[in-house]
Amino acid sequence: MNKDSLYILKFKPILKEKIWGGSKLNNLLGKEPKGSSIGESWEISDVEGEQSVVINGSFEGKTLKDLLIYHQEKLVGEKNFKRFGTKFPLLIKFIDAKEDLSVQLHPGDEIAKRKHNSLGKTEMWYVTQADENANIIIGFNQKVSPELYQKHVNKKTIKDILHYEPVSSGDTFFVYSGLIHAIGKGVLLAEIQQTSDITYRVYDWDRKDTNGSYRELHQEDALEAIDFNNNTDYRVSYDSKKNEVTGLVNCPHFITNIIEVDSEVLLSHKVFDSFVIYMCVEGEAEIINGEQKIAISLGETILVPASINEVKVISKGVKLLQTYI
């Protein structure tokens, strides 16, 4: 494997059937194979046993892990390689909730390291499409103590103290570790998160899986990890301008911007010292670096290695999420 021949990479999506999944990933985003309960498309993943595989260029068939081992800082950047080694730090998904997801939360880095030898899970959501009257659950609707929380958990009335937030296309949310949340039915979104598959499930609407069993809950773990500060600073306010970079989320785990292009824009990556991920959440575009031209359309994701200093975006109308560390 040539260490000096990195290029813009596309990966084969990893589709996940879920009890709450639907068909929007197939019908709206063009994912294959089709199914009636596809809940997640893992666009870029280094989760153990679920590594993304390259589908374009000379590295076709190689995994993200293969590239990390051979290309190291040329792929992810010097500071990221020092920090994470050969573990890719982000997990990139599209999620389709035909039904409500479980009420859940994720541990931070300290708890995740101690209990699971893993990164924690801070994430963000960008709503790609939402049915009429769709909502998400995020945070509490009142000040909640551990005692009050436990009382509602025991009585299975946890939904009475949760905050329901109406959503529509373009709405963006920062879901930090410890924040109780659930994606509501009818919501299709892009999710950017730390590489972690740890979820503490608190309530699952008393539904049964295909085997007639209730899914496991994680009440003790959740109680330790939950954030009881009634923080309402989770909706991201932004005003995007055509052909400019607009900030969405800036946290220690990732930085995400939105870029709306209707002509031609040159995007410099020189100062990032990081890989850069582009998720297409509306329209289509051509991404150019030197002699390489790669098409990207709604529902597709590309990875630009840290060794590439700039890309040109040409489009008559596209919205891209740009993420790096």
C-alpha positions in Angstrom: 0.0 0.0 0.0 1.6 3.3 -1.2 1.8 5.7 1.7 1.7 8.8 -0.5 -1.3 8.1 -2.7 -4.3 9.1 -0.5 -7.3 10.6 -2.2 -10.9 11.5 -1.4 -12.6 8.3 -0.1 -16.1 6.8 -0.3 -17.1 3.9 1.8 -19.8 1.2 1.5 -22.7 2.1 4.0 -23.3 -0.5 6.7 -27.1 -0.8 7.1 -28.6 -1.8 10.4 -32.0 -3.3 10.9 -33.8 -1.9 14.0 -37.1 -2.6 15.7 -37.9 1.1 15.1 -36.5 1.4 11.6 -38.3 2.1 8.3 -37.6 2.5 4.6 -36.5 6.2 4.2 -32.8 5.3 4.1 -33.7 3.2 1.0 -36.4 5.4 -0.6 -35.1 8.9 0.2 -31.3 8.3 0.5 -30.9 5.5 -2.0 -29.3 3.0 0.3 -29.0 -0.7 -0.5 -30.1 -3.3 0.3 -33.7 -2.4 0.8 -35.8 -3.4 3.8 -38.8 -2.3 5.8 -37.0 -1.8 9.1 -33.6 -0.3 8.2 -32.9 2.1 11.1 -29.3 3.2 10.6 -26.7 3.6 7.8 -23.2 3.7 9.2 -21.4 5.9 6.7 -17.9 5.9 8.3 -17.2 3.4 11.1 -14.2 2.0 12.9 -16.3 0.2 15.5 -14.8 -3.3 16.1 -16.3 -5.8 13.7 -18.1 -3.0 11.8 -15.3 -1.3 9.9 -16.1 0.7 6.8 -14.8 -0.6 3.4 -13.6 1.7 0.6 -15.6 1.5 -2.6 -13.7 3.9 -4.9 -10.2 4.1 -6.4 -7.1 2.1 -5.8 -7.9 1.3 -2.2 -11.3 -0.3 -3.1 -11.9 -3.3 -0.7 -9.5 -1.9 2.0 -11.0 -1.1 5.4 -10.8 2.2 7.2 -8.6 0.4 9.8 -6.2 -0.8 7.0 -5.8 2.8 5.9 -5.3 4.1 9.4 -2.5 1.5 10.1 -0.6 2.3 6.9 -1.2 6.0 6.5 -1.5 7.1 10.1 -1.2 10.9 10.4 -1.5 11.4 6.6 -5.0 10.1 7.0 -6.2 11.7 10.3 -3.6 14.5 11.0 -0.7 14.6 13.4 -2.6 15.7 16.6 -5.4 13.1 16.0 -2.9 10.3 15.4 -1.1 11.2 18.7 -4.4 11.3 20.5 -6.3 8.3 19.1 -3.6 6.1 17.4 -5.1 3.7 14.9 -8.6 4.2 16.2 -10.8 6.4 14.1 -12.4 8.8 16.5 -15.8 9.5 14.9 -18.8 7.4 13.8 -20.9 8.9 11.1 -24.5 7.8 10.5 -27.9 8.5 8.9 -30.8 7.4 11.1 -34.5 6.7 10.1 -37.0 6.5 13.0 -40.2 5.0 11.7 -41.1 4.5 15.4 -39.9 6.2 18.5 -36.4 5.2 19.6 -35.9 4.1 23.2 -35.4 6.9 25.8 -31.7 6.7 26.4 -28.4 8.4 27.3 -24.7 7.9 26.8 -21.8 7.9 29.2 -19.0 10.5 29.0 -15.4 9.6 28.5 -14.5 8.9 32.1 -17.4 6.4 32.8 -17.0 4.8 29.3 -13.3 4.2 29.8 -13.8 2.8 33.3 -16.7 0.5 32.5 -16.3 -0.3 28.8 -12.7 0.6 27.9 -14.3 2.9 25.3 -14.7 6.5 24.3 -17.8 8.2 25.7 -20.5 9.3 23.3 -21.2 12.9 22.6 -23.2 13.4 19.4 -25.0 15.9 17.3 -28.1 15.6 15.0 -29.0 17.4 11.8 -32.6 16.8 10.8 -32.6 15.9 7.1 -36.3 15.3 6.8 -39.2 15.1 9.3 -42.9 14.2 8.9 -45.6 16.6 10.0 -45.8 16.9 13.8 -42.6 14.9 14.3 -40.6 15.6 17.4 -37.6 14.5 19.4 -37.2 13.9 23.2 -34.4 15.9 24.6 -33.8 16.8 28.3 -36.4 17.2 31.0 -39.4 19.5 31.1 -38.7 20.5 34.7 -36.0 20.4 37.3 -35.5 16.7 38.1 -33.7 15.2 41.1 -32.3 11.7 41.2 -35.2 10.8 43.6 -37.9 12.2 41.3 -36.3 10.5 38.4 -36.1 7.1 40.1 -39.8 7.4 41.2 -40.9 7.9 37.6 -38.7 5.1 36.4 -40.2 2.7 38.9 -43.7 3.7 38.0 -42.9 3.6 34.2 -44.1 7.3 33.9 -40.7 8.6 32.8 -42.3 10.1 29.7 -44.3 12.6 31.9 -41.1 14.5 32.8 -39.4 14.5 29.4 -39.2 17.5 27.1 -40.7 17.0 23.6 -39.2 19.3 20.9 -41.0 19.7 17.5 -38.5 19.4 14.6 -38.3 20.1 10.9 -35.7 19.9 8.2 -32.5 21.8 9.1 -33.0 21.7 12.8 -29.7 20.9 14.6 -29.1 19.6 18.1 -26.0 19.0 20.3 -26.5 15.9 22.4 -23.8 15.8 25.0 -23.1 12.8 27.1 -25.5 12.4 30.0 -28.3 14.2 28.3 -31.5 12.0 28.2 -32.9 11.8 24.6 -34.8 9.9 22.0 -35.4 10.4 18.3 -39.1 10.5 17.6 -41.0 8.6 14.9 -41.0 10.3 11.5 -37.5 11.8 11.8 -34.7 11.2 9.4 -31.4 12.7 10.5 -27.6 12.8 10.1 -25.7 11.9 13.3 -22.1 12.7 14.1 -20.7 11.1 17.2 -17.6 9.8 19.0 -16.7 6.2 18.0 -18.7 4.5 20.7 -21.7 2.1 20.5 -22.6 2.4 24.2 -26.2 3.2 25.0 -27.9 3.2 28.4 -31.6 2.4 27.7 -34.0 3.9 30.2 -37.5 3.3 28.7 -38.6 1.4 25.6 -42.3 2.1 25.4 -43.1 -1.4 26.8 -42.6 -2.9 23.3 -41.3 -6.3 22.5 -38.8 -7.4 19.9 -39.3 -9.9 17.1 -38.8 -12.7 19.6 -41.5 -11.4 21.9 -39.0 -10.2 24.5 -38.6 -6.8 26.1 -35.3 -5.1 25.3 -32.8 -4.8 28.1 -32.8 -1.6 30.2 -29.7 -0.2 31.9 -31.1 1.7 34.9 -28.2 1.5 37.2 -25.7 2.6 34.6 -28.0 5.4 33.4 -28.5 6.7 36.9 -24.7 7.1 37.3 -24.2 8.8 33.9 -27.3 11.0 33.7 -27.0 14.8 33.8 -29.7 16.2 36.1 -28.9 19.8 35.3 -31.9 21.0 33.3 -29.7 22.3 30.5 -31.8 23.6 27.6 -28.8 24.7 25.5 -29.1 21.8 23.1 -30.8 23.4 20.0 -28.2 24.9 17.7 -29.1 28.3 16.3 -27.5 29.3 13.0 -28.0 31.4 10.0 -26.3 29.9 7.0 -25.3 32.1 4.0 -24.8 30.8 0.5 -21.2 29.8 -0.4 -19.9 30.4 3.1 -19.0 28.2 6.0 -21.4 28.5 9.0 -20.5 27.0 12.3 -22.9 24.5 14.0 -21.1 22.6 16.8 -17.6 23.2 18.3 -16.7 20.8 21.1 -13.6 18.9 22.1 -14.8 15.8 20.2 -15.6 17.3 16.8 -16.3 20.5 15.0 -19.2 20.6 12.5 -20.1 23.4 10.0 -22.7 23.6 7.3 -21.9 24.8 3.8 -24.6 25.8 1.3 -23.2 26.1 -2.2 -25.0 27.3 -5.4 -21.9 28.1 -7.5 -18.2 27.2 -6.8 -16.4 27.4 -3.5 -12.8 26.6 -2.6 -12.4 25.1 0.9 -9.0 25.2 2.5 -8.2 22.4 5.0 -4.6 23.6 5.7 -5.0 24.8 9.2 -7.1 21.8 10.4 -4.4 19.1 10.8 -7.3 16.7 10.5 -9.3 14.5 8.2 -12.5 16.3 7.0 -15.8 14.5 6.5 -18.5 15.8 4.2 -22.1 14.6 4.5 -24.6 15.6 1.8 -27.9 16.6 3.4 -29.5 18.3 0.4 -28.9 18.4 -3.3 -25.8 17.3 -5.1 -22.3 18.5 -5.9 -18.9 17.7 -7.5 -15.9 17.7 -5.2 -12.6 18.2 -6.8 -9.0 17.8 -5.7 -6.4 18.0 -8.4 -7.3 15.4 -11.0 -9.8 13.7 -8.8 -13.5 14.5 -9.2 -16.1 12.8 -7.1 -19.8 13.2 -7.1 -21.8 13.5 -3.9 -25.5 13.6 -3.5 -28.2 13.5 -0.8 -27.4 10.8 1.7 -23.8 10.3 0.7 -20.6 10.8 2.7 -16.9 11.3 1.8 -13.7 11.4 3.8 -11.0 13.8 2.8 -7.6 12.7 4.3 -5.6 15.2 6.3 -2.8 15.2 3.6 -5.2 17.0 1.2 -5.0 20.7 1.7 -8.1 21.9 -0.1 -11.1 20.9 -2.1 -13.3 22.7 -4.6 -17.1 22.3 -4.4 -19.1 22.9 -7.6 -22.9 22.8 -7.3 -26.2 24.4 -8.5 -27.6 23.7 -5.0 -26.2 21.6 -2.2 -25.9 21.5 1.6 -22.9 19.8 3.1 -22.1 19.1 6.8 -18.3 19.5 7.2 -16.8 17.7 10.2 -13.2 17.5 11.6 -11.4 17.4 14.9 
